[in-house]
């Protein structure tokens, strides 16, 4: 019984960490949009405003959906998050000033840690459901 409760506590801690990281990513994108977080050598006309707002909204919504506790949502979130990271690296691979800028590091660090949390939640959910049966 104590082991089950410890597993639940651990899963809740990872879930809240994931929510916090998603909100940090969302806030980082808003800080980028409002010019408070640098984006390396990108000029204002090179910064796609709509994508930044969509990313912020996506991470805000994703952070809230983590709390729904549906494994399939965590899987979808992990896939989308991984694609965001991949697209960023692909788009700016030859622009280290962007990748290693304050915004690049802030968003990608939060997203990489979020990916780890989502994968942990997916695995813990699978492990829990497998042993509950």
C-alpha positions as CSV (number, residue, x, y, z in Angstrom):
1,X,0.0,0.0,0.0
2,X,2.8,2.4,0.9
3,X,4.6,1.7,-2.4
4,X,1.4,2.5,-4.3
5,X,1.0,5.8,-2.5
6,X,4.7,6.6,-3.1
7,X,4.2,5.9,-6.8
8,X,1.2,8.3,-6.9
9,X,3.1,11.0,-5.1
10,X,6.1,10.6,-7.5
11,X,3.8,10.8,-10.5
12,X,2.0,13.9,-9.2
13,X,5.4,15.6,-8.6
14,X,6.5,14.8,-12.2
15,X,3.1,16.0,-13.5
16,X,3.4,19.4,-11.7
17,X,7.0,19.8,-12.8
18,X,5.8,19.1,-16.4
19,X,3.0,21.8,-16.0
20,X,5.5,24.3,-14.6
21,X,8.0,23.6,-17.5
22,X,5.2,24.0,-20.1
23,X,4.2,27.4,-18.5
24,X,7.9,28.5,-18.5
25,X,8.1,27.6,-22.2
26,X,4.9,29.6,-22.8
27,X,6.1,32.6,-20.8
28,X,9.5,32.5,-22.7
29,X,7.7,32.7,-26.0
30,X,5.7,35.7,-24.8
31,X,8.9,37.4,-23.5
32,X,10.4,36.8,-27.0
33,X,7.4,38.4,-28.7
34,X,7.5,41.5,-26.4
35,X,11.3,41.9,-27.0
36,X,12.3,41.1,-23.4
37,X,14.2,37.9,-24.3
38,X,16.9,38.1,-27.0
39,X,16.8,36.0,-30.1
40,X,20.4,36.2,-31.2
41,X,21.0,37.8,-34.6
42,X,17.5,37.5,-35.8
43,X,16.1,40.8,-37.2
44,X,12.6,41.9,-36.2
45,X,11.4,41.1,-39.7
46,X,12.8,37.6,-39.4
47,X,10.9,36.8,-36.3
48,X,7.5,35.2,-37.1
49,X,5.1,36.8,-34.7
50,X,2.2,34.5,-35.3
51,X,4.3,31.4,-34.7
52,X,5.5,32.8,-31.4
53,X,2.0,33.5,-30.2
54,X,0.8,30.0,-31.4
55,X,3.7,28.4,-29.6
56,X,3.0,30.3,-26.3
57,X,-0.7,29.3,-26.6
58,X,0.2,25.7,-27.4
59,X,2.4,25.4,-24.4
60,X,-0.1,27.1,-22.1
61,X,-2.9,24.7,-23.3
62,X,-0.6,21.7,-23.2
63,X,0.4,22.6,-19.7
64,X,-3.2,22.6,-18.6
65,X,-4.0,19.4,-20.5
66,X,-1.2,17.6,-18.6
67,X,-3.5,17.9,-15.6
68,X,-6.2,15.9,-17.4
69,X,-4.1,12.8,-16.6
70,X,-4.8,11.0,-19.9
71,X,-1.8,9.0,-21.2
72,X,-2.7,9.6,-24.8
73,X,-2.6,13.4,-24.3
74,X,0.9,13.0,-22.8
75,X,1.9,11.0,-25.8
76,X,0.6,13.6,-28.2
77,X,2.2,16.3,-26.2
78,X,5.6,14.5,-26.2
79,X,5.4,14.0,-30.0
80,X,4.5,17.7,-30.7
81,X,7.1,18.9,-28.2
82,X,9.8,16.8,-29.9
83,X,8.8,18.1,-33.3
84,X,9.0,21.7,-32.0
85,X,12.6,21.0,-30.8
86,X,13.5,19.3,-34.1
87,X,12.1,22.0,-36.3
88,X,13.9,24.7,-34.3
89,X,17.2,22.9,-34.5
90,X,16.7,22.2,-38.2
91,X,15.7,25.8,-39.0
92,X,18.6,27.4,-37.1
93,X,21.3,24.7,-37.3
94,X,23.6,27.1,-39.2
95,X,22.8,30.0,-36.9
96,X,24.4,29.4,-33.5
97,X,23.7,32.9,-32.4
98,X,20.0,32.0,-32.4
99,X,20.4,28.5,-30.9
100,X,22.6,29.8,-28.1
101,X,20.7,33.0,-27.5
102,X,18.9,33.6,-24.3
103,X,15.6,32.7,-25.9
104,X,16.9,29.7,-27.6
105,X,18.4,28.3,-24.4
106,X,15.4,29.2,-22.3
107,X,12.8,27.7,-24.5
108,X,14.8,24.6,-25.5
109,X,15.9,23.8,-21.9
110,X,12.3,24.0,-20.7
111,X,11.2,21.9,-23.7
112,X,13.9,19.3,-23.2
113,X,13.1,18.9,-19.5
114,X,9.4,18.9,-20.4
115,X,10.0,16.1,-22.8
116,X,11.7,14.1,-20.1
117,X,8.8,14.6,-17.8
118,X,6.2,13.6,-20.4
119,X,8.2,10.5,-21.2
120,X,8.4,9.7,-17.5
121,X,4.6,10.2,-17.1
122,X,4.0,8.0,-20.1
123,X,6.2,5.2,-18.7
124,X,4.8,5.6,-15.2
125,X,1.3,5.4,-16.5
126,X,2.0,2.4,-18.6
127,X,3.9,0.7,-15.7
128,X,1.0,1.5,-13.3
129,X,-1.7,0.3,-15.7
130,X,0.2,-2.9,-16.4
131,X,0.6,-3.8,-12.7
132,X,-3.0,-2.8,-11.9
133,X,-4.4,-5.4,-14.3
